[in-house]
Amino acid sequence: MMTQVETTVHYDNGYEDEYMIQEEEWDRDMLLDPAWEQQQRKTFTAWCNSHLRKAGVQIENIEEDFRNGLKLMLLLEVISEIVDGNVKMTLGMIWTIILRFAIQDISVEETSAKEGLLLWCQRKTAPYRNVNVQNFHVSWKDGLAFCALIHRHRPDLLDYSKLNKDDPLGNLNLAFDIAEKHLDIPKMLDAEDIINTPKPDERAIMTYVSCFYHAFAGAEQVAETAANRICKVLGVNQENEKLMEEYERLASELLEWIRRTTPWLENRTPEKTMAEMQRKLEDFRDYRRQHKPPKVQEKCQLEINFNTLQTKLRISNRPAFMPSEGKMVSDIASAWQGLEQAEKGYEEWLLTEIRRLERVDHLAEKFRQKATNHENWASGKELFLSQKDYETATLTEIRALLRKHEAFESDLAAHQDRVEQIAAIAQELNELDYHDVAAVNQRCQSICDLWDKLGTLTQKRREALERTEKLLETIDQLFLEFAKRSAPFNNWMEGAMEDLQDMFIVHTIEEVQSLIAAHEQFKATLPEADSERQAILGIHNEVQKISQSYGIKASFINSYSTITTEELLNKWEKVKKLVPQRDSALQEEMARQHANERLRRQFAAQANLIGPWIQTRMEEIGRCSLEIGGTLEDQMTQLKQIEHVIVAYKPNIDKLEGDHQLIQESLVFDNKHTNYTMEHIRVGWELLLTTIARTINEIETQILTRDAKGISQQQMNEFRSSFNHFDRVQRFKKNGAMETDDFRACLISMGYDLGEVEFARIMMLVDSNATGIVSFQSFIDFMTRETADTDTAEQVVASFRILAADKPYILVEELRRELPPEQAEYCIMRMPPYAGHGAPPGALDYTAFSTALYGESDL
């Protein structure tokens, strides 16, 4: 392969000529071919002899005949006609030699020759005022560019701040003299020629500047190497500090959210109404679905960032990161545990309170109904018992009054159970902390007080009637019998109407079936009750018959009872009407319970699939993380695929959440068709998300460790194989950790000669907390430290010593000259003053700074 390069020589005297040079670059593989080499020897020898015969000379062996250079110079003289004294050809040939041997090999950042030399000059003179190198002619006329090159590499030779742009002659001569005296660069240019020429010769300037490049290139390479090492170390340190600051910020925000949320979950102050408690339940659902999931992700990401930072610090031999007080990963985990502990009981408390309020509302309505019925019944009874009508009554009337009073006592006794029921309901409302319990107690007390007073008045009236009974002996037995039988029957009908209209709360089909069975038993008593009704009506009919038969003109109003036949008939019709209504209500409730049962089965069907699915994915992750057959990238690919499957499965969790909400809205509190609750599924899902994220992070950390330490995939597989072979804990518990004895056996199998002291030292490295367990990550870190080479504090000190020219201290201007601006300012801000003797003001201690980077001092 041959490439032709043309070089054109230009002159400033108004004319130009072209001096063509062909340079042949041969492919390395071709040069190694003996056939090609033999052909080249013959061809090149013949070509050279075709020109040398003009001078009467011949060559036979290129290697031997050109070795002393005489015949080679003769060949150049012949082919260039230098003997004719052609100045242009002579200068062109010399420039070609300079270009080939002094400039062409210059290389700066993938540019070479002229472009490389110009880039080198621009970089070295960039910080200097009044210097702007854009070419190799007018940019050098004022001499400042030459002085800047000298000062950049040897600031001890001149004071650049005292130079004047308006004194080009002085600047040029100063630079030329210093270069000749101190840098062994001969004075190739004339200052007056440069100043008096509008455009100095480019090749002359390039030739002279190339001498500066070759003079400074060696020392500069050493300084650049040292500066690059420092920049690398400082760059790692700056990146780590940014990660530390980001961790502190994220930890503060997460802890603040936990601090605000936990008291809300711990608040157990109940509301007074069902609607208010339902709103609390909705707020809690919003928290679980909208507010908490992002925080779960933030917590997981925070742990991943912390592990990544610690891994980077270990890789770069930096001390471990210690977060500020209260912001350790363990502190965040403890705060999170407190949050979940408060959350765990909050939902159960909400549902319990809703059940309590439901029960309370039912009892309160029942109390109001029974209290109203009793108050209606008791209305006027005090006035009735307080009257003294017996004082002016006839014997018949007295007897009627006495019988009437006996009927009232029967009625009063029948109402005793109602009063006790009212008092019992009021007591239960007190125990359930009903919000309007004061009004309930006041009303119950009024009923009880009136009841006691009625009892006293009843007793007094009976005594008065009995005193009068001796005077009054005639009594209408039939009306008395009517009163005695109608009162219990009337009370039974009132009780039946109350029972038929009584509200009921059930949660299962069995409870509804129990109510239906009780209702059927009640209906079975209706024929007997109808017979009693007809018997009571028969008494009234008998009164009418006797009255008509014997011509009695007595009033048909029963003086012994306030109950009329019309009232009994109306209540009986109402009872018959309420029976089918009760049937309908019970059937509707049965239908609702069947619907609830369908919701239970629907939820159970999904939960019984999702629960095992989550467990299967957890087992897949565990198996994948322990495989050693493929590369870490293969494991990462498998884990990413599992993660994709998990993310795609999220709609099933959401659907289950929707079914769970329907169940809660239907006030269904148990489900015998599944052992999984929504809380089980939530915890399992959150654990699955956390496990896949942490496992991926562990593989990423292993890849980062492998790449940073230069460990091959084969070494990583060998480490994993050795770890798994001796990991009895993993085989039995599947948690990926070795016990101390297993770890000792593993090291011995790998060739370590372990005494007790040496093994104790190694255990301090891999198990600093003395848990007795060695994790795989700790095992990898130990093996990489044993096999990899990393930067040390001593290497950084040696690099700074080069930049400081072997001084025990370094100056600010030296840092700014040798390092990029960002790294230079970083060192100036953190490097302590040098405390030794003989240092100028502002000297900095690079030794203390370097050891501090690796945690070897308190700086």
Number of C-alpha atoms within 10 A of each C-alpha: 8 10 10 11 11 12 15 12 18 18 14 11 6 6 7 12 12 13 19 15 14 12 11 11 11 11 10 9 7 12 12 10 10 10 10 11 12 10 10 13 14 13 10 12 15 15 10 16 17 12 18 21 13 12 12 8 13 17 16 12 12 14 10 9 14 14 11 10 10 10 16 16 11 16 21 14 17 17 12 17 13 16 9 11 10 11 10 17 18 18 15 22 19 12 18 20 13 16 19 12 11 18 24 17 14 19 16 14 8 7 14 16 17 20 17 19 22 20 18 17 24 18 11 18 22 14 14 17 13 14 20 16 19 13 17 22 19 18 16 23 25 23 26 28 26 22 28 25 22 23 19 18 17 13 14 9 14 16 11 17 8 7 16 14 16 9 12 20 18 17 22 24 18 18 24 23 14 18 21 13 11 10 16 12 18 14 16 13 15 12 21 13 12 22 18 10 13 11 15 19 17 15 18 15 18 21 18 16 20 22 19 19 18 14 16 17 14 11 12 15 11 14 21 17 14 23 23 16 17 22 17 14 19 19 15 15 18 14 13 18 14 11 17 18 13 15 21 16 12 16 24 15 13 19 19 11 13 19 15 10 16 18 12 14 18 16 10 13 7 14 16 14 16 17 12 13 18 17 12 16 18 12 11 19 14 12 13 13 12 11 12 15 13 11 14 16 15 16 21 17 18 20 21 19 17 20 18 18 21 20 20 21 18 16 20 19 17 21 14 14 17 10 15 9 7 13 19 18 16 11 14 20 15 12 18 19 12 16 19 15 14 18 19 14 13 19 16 11 14 18 17 12 21 22 15 16 23 15 15 23 16 15 19 19 13 17 22 14 15 17 21 12 15 16 15 11 13 16 12 11 16 16 10 14 19 14 10 12 11 19 11 9 15 14 18 15 20 25 28 26 23 25 24 21 21 19 24 21 16 17 19 18 13 15 17 13 11 17 18 12 15 23 20 14 20 23 16 14 22 17 11 15 14 21 15 12 17 11 10 23 16 12 18 21 14 13 19 16 12 17 19 12 13 20 16 12 18 22 14 13 20 18 12 15 21 14 11 18 18 11 14 19 15 14 18 17 14 16 24 23 16 24 28 21 18 27 20 16 17 19 14 14 18 17 13 18 19 17 14 19 15 13 12 11 11 12 17 18 17 12 14 21 15 11 15 17 12 12 17 13 11 14 14 11 10 13 10 11 16 12 11 15 19 13 15 21 19 13 20 19 14 14 20 14 13 12 15 11 9 8 9 12 8 8 8 11 11 19 20 25 22 14 16 17 14 10 12 19 13 12 17 20 11 14 19 14 13 18 18 12 13 17 14 12 14 18 15 13 19 20 14 16 21 14 13 21 20 13 19 22 16 16 25 22 14 17 23 16 11 20 18 11 14 19 13 12 17 20 13 14 20 17 11 17 20 16 16 18 11 11 16 20 13 14 21 20 13 17 21 15 12 18 19 11 12 17 11 10 14 11 10 14 17 12 13 20 17 13 19 20 14 16 21 13 10 15 14 17 12 12 17 10 15 15 11 17 16 16 10 12 19 15 10 17 20 13 14 19 18 16 16 21 18 17 18 21 19 19 18 17 20 19 19 16 20 21 12 16 18 14 16 12 16 12 14 20 17 13 19 18 16 16 24 21 13 21 23 16 16 17 13 9 9 14 14 21 25 23 17 16 11 19 21 17 13 19 16 12 12 10 8 13 10 14 9 8 9 11 17 12 11 15 20 11 14 20 17 12 10 10 9 14 20 22 16 21 18 16 19 19 19 15 15 21 14 9 10 13 11 11 14 16 21 13 15 21 19 16 23 26 19 18 24 18 12 12 12 17 22 26 22 14 12 15 21 17 16 20 21 13 11 12 20 21 15 13 20 17 8 13 20 17 19 21 11 10 6 8 16 11 9 14 19 24 19 27 21 19 21 27 18 18 20 19 14 14 11 7 13
